[in-house]
Amino acid sequence: MSAPTADRAEVTYLATVQLPYRDVRSASLGLRAELKHRVRSIGGGDADWDSLVLRGPVPVLDRRGRQWWEYTATVRGPSGGPSADKAPAVPQD
């Protein structure tokens, strides 16, 4: 039996993507899919999509001087219980 919502720890999950063009819709869809996967595989539950924050586009230059557009998204979700200490809540990209 799972713990009541108030008793479960929550953490913030992070995903980032860089695209060679400005496309908020594609970035948002891709980041949501990645966050959904991370929350389910690490936390074992569903994200609190009301807490979703999307940032971007932010222009960044690659090593060749080409401009890309970076988008970042965060969402709150379950920590995964006792095993959360063994797996990082925010995987490094």
N, C-alpha and C positions, 0 to 999 in steps of 0.2 A: 504494500500500500504506500503510495507516495505521500510526502509530507504536505501539509497545507501550504498554500502559496506564500503566506506571510513568514513561514519558517524556512523556506528555501532561500539559499544565498543566490544573489544575482551578480553577474559580471557584465562588463562591456566588451563586445566583440567588434573587431575592426577589419575592414577590407579596403584595399586600395587598388586602383587601376589607372593606367596611363594609355590614352588613345591618341593617334596621330591627327585627330580632328575633334571639333567640339560637337558632342552628341550626348546631351544630358539624359535623354530617354534610354539610349543603349547602355550608358554607364550605370544608370539607376537599376535597370533590369538585371544586368550582370552582377552588380554589387549585392542586390537583394538575394539573388540565387546563391552567391558565394556565402553570404551571411547565414542564410537558411541552412545550408550544408554544414557550416561550422558550428552553429548552435545545436543542431540535432546530433552531430557526431561527437561533440565535446560535452555539451550540456544535457543531451538526451531529452530535450523538450522543444517547445516552441518559443520563438523570440517574442518580445513585447514590441510589436511593430509600431505602436504609438510612440515609442522612444526613438525611432529611426531618425538619424540626422545625416543628410547628404551634403557634402561640401565640394565645391568645384563649379566650373572648371578653373584650375589654377595652371597658368602656363609654366612649363618647365623645359629646360634645354637638355638634350642628350649629349653624349661625348662628342658627337659630330656637329654640334651646334644647331640641330634641328629642333623645332618647337613641338612639344607634345602637350596634351591637356590631362592633368591629373585630377581624379575624383576620389574622394574618400567617404566611406559610410561607416557609421557606428550604430549598434543596436544593443539593447539590454536583453539578457537571457539567463537561463539557469546555469549555475556554475558546474553542475555535474556531480554534486555531492562530494563524498570523501575522496574520490579519486581525482578531483579537480586539482589537488596539490601536486599531482604527478604530471599533469598536462597543462601547458600554458593556456590561459583563457583567451589571450590574444596571440594567435600564432604569428610568428615572424614571416613576412613576405620576402 
